[in-house]
């Protein structure tokens, strides 16, 4: 009998599991305590009160940085509230314009390439195991060419990843706990949360809704959503997102030139999040590297998520130019590469095949069509709130609409909209204290849902 | 003209790039300095000596923990040496039994499911965006059932990921910098390196080939590759891998019972790496959770990489039982969940469809066949070195063969084998000082290559 056959037989035939050890050893599982509730046939609990009192605890202290984090990460929190709402109103047609999740099918030219790659993995010639941690060469080259053209960004400056959010955390691991950071306020929560996790901050101050030791750069209608750099303190790292999530604003060339100069004067590193750059329809820069000198002070992170509907497929990239140096002259890219090799193993080869297809002429055209669709959605939402007399921001170069409810609490507005219209939005204050009084409405949705949501908004605020 | 069309036209027609801003703004790129070497047509350098002298440096200090890391991560280092060898011997038929990279095609039942999922993403009904960060419910349930049967591990204890290596780093982020850790010596380098990166260690001590503040648990032929726990100091975290990478040894039920008791006495947390568990063909435990009480002291991380050839597809999982508590009673799983939600966005939905197919009856059978094939390879390698008079370890329950070259330097043996046979192995000392004098031979390879490599070994050592 072959080894293979032996394995198959012994493992597949195991009664309780296809995998576990032969049943002669399963008797020991009878010693494993079964929760009382199970035996009694009542609701299934993890621990009974009695067990809870005597529960074994390890002697490992909880990481103090984790304990500093406030509540849950914003979007899971919204998902929980949405779920609770659906329990309360089981028949309601809930529309989600909250988390910013893509809804439109991925163009076939892209999924076909992924399916082809998947099938190829079943052939001797098409099989591939570990890929380069930094991503496949043709994809790195295509990203450099498509998004950075003649900006002097080279193939080896590109690190392919499973998404911008994941790279933000990897960058934080590179920087470590002894750096200081600045964020736009409001901003995408992953910047602040990853900073807290890495121990770069002090405690959360409830009265200010801020973590100590983070420089919050207020962005509001008064300053055109670009921070007043003359009053911004020097930090090591500056997170900057344009087109901005959540405000939908897009920095101009002049503003970004100011930002690069500010970083250069201070010796800071900008982490530039350009995940929505393809939504720009005017002449504003689509990359920080369009600004002369940016390669010496900036990293750029981006993603296929909102371009190709890859939120579930998972593919992004980060540019760390070789010209970017720590104070001792050591290239930042070398440390980022070390983290990518040690803490990551590259993104899925099938997703990478999809990314390459995205950057073919047909793929680009298909992506732009999807983006165009979401931009039409955005216009419908902007027009709706404008017609209702609200001050509305963003929307032009981004799939997010930032609606002002002056003097009101964002969470109250969020709850009111959910309760009255069954539409999930995102409370502005979830992005930082500067977002208080605003609601972010995402334009990711089927057209019918966008139209229906807008109809309900009109009924609520008429 | 529709918005979509406008976008497409303006972006696709841009001359230098399909994406960048209109050409009116591209003139500024002429100010970007082009490396002198490019203009002169000589070899391409990053910076010329003159530029190096005047290179701008930021004022951000390099993370001191990153600076503690020694050389490169082991496997990229081996890849570099292999590349150098291929330059030296361009005609040599180099066989890689080094990194442990799978070579056999993925069974069609699995790739078909991935292709199907990819195609479905192009349909309204089949499209899905962000998935649960913890993984899709059916996959979590299938993992719990297949690998943990009646061990009391529930669906919500399972966190699906892009691989065990990635989860090891995420676990280190959960633990933070104030924990102490123990590793088997030798061991898979990601444990030690991620510990150094997180700042858990002091400096590397060249004379001992060890980092200060890590407890190295020596595993060698004398102790049957199981550490002497009576002389092992207490640490917060204990990394333990069985079947072991690199030694190929597999801990017995008695040994694992000892280990769990040791952790319990010390209040430690075991991070149990079971990435090779399906290679076990005798009665040894395939999961740490087969040991009574382990759920209160252990986390288990595993992967589809070496079962289904998913090294490039990227799919793994980590079990964090809800019974595992920090000293203050806070569940470890809650903090791990927070990290998964904040620093990760779930693994690719296409890879998850593949994982689910792996756990169907046909998928399981197909995986076991691939595993059986690699186990036959292993036997060929074991028999070869045994016949040559070497002391050979591992191989029985793992795809790795651990060959003893007493008194010799691992890197010397590695270099000699590469130079004389064009076969890439892995030097044992790359896994820690306890690996000195050993070579790890991986059984991942096409049968022809395994036979050819063994023929060359026989010529070299006859």
Interface residues (C-beta under 8 A of the other chain):
Chain A: X2 X3 X4 X5 X6 X7 X8 X10 X11 X12 X14 X16 X17 X18 X19 X20 X21 X22 X24 X25 X26 X28 X29 X31 X32 X34 X46 X47 X55 X56 X57 X58 X59 X60 X61 X62 X63 X64 X65 X66 X67 X69 X72 X73 X75 X76 X99 X101 X102 X103 X104 X105 X106 X107 X108 X110 X111 X112 X114 X115 X116 X118 X119 X121 X122 X123 X124 X126 X127 X128 X129 X130 X131 X133 X145 X146 X147 X148 X149 X150 X151 X152 X162 X163 X165 X166 X168 X169 X173 X174 X175 X176 X177 X178 X179 X189 X190 X193 X194 X197 X198 X199 X236 X237 X253 X264 X266 X267 X268 X269 X277 X278 X281 X283 X284 X285 X286 X287 X290 X292 X296 X297 X309 X311 X312 X313 X314 X322 X323 X324 X325 X326 X327 X328 X329 X330 X335 X338 X339 X341 X342 X343 X344 X345 X346 X347 X348 X349 X350 X351 X354 X361 X364 X365 X368 X369 X371 X372 X373 X375 X376 X379 X444
Chain B: X2 X3 X4 X5 X6 X7 X8 X10 X11 X12 X14 X16 X17 X18 X19 X20 X21 X22 X24 X25 X26 X28 X29 X31 X32 X33 X34 X46 X47 X55 X56 X57 X58 X59 X60 X61 X62 X63 X64 X65 X66 X67 X69 X72 X73 X75 X76 X99 X101 X102 X103 X104 X105 X106 X107 X108 X110 X111 X112 X114 X115 X116 X118 X119 X121 X122 X123 X124 X126 X127 X128 X129 X130 X131 X133 X145 X146 X147 X148 X149 X150 X151 X152 X162 X163 X165 X166 X168 X169 X173 X174 X175 X176 X177 X178 X179 X190 X193 X194 X197 X198 X199 X236 X237 X253 X263 X264 X266 X267 X268 X269 X277 X278 X281 X283 X284 X285 X286 X287 X290 X292 X296 X297 X309 X311 X312 X313 X314 X322 X323 X324 X325 X326 X327 X328 X329 X330 X335 X338 X339 X341 X342 X343 X344 X345 X346 X347 X348 X349 X350 X351 X354 X361 X364 X365 X368 X369 X371 X372 X373 X375 X376 X379 X444
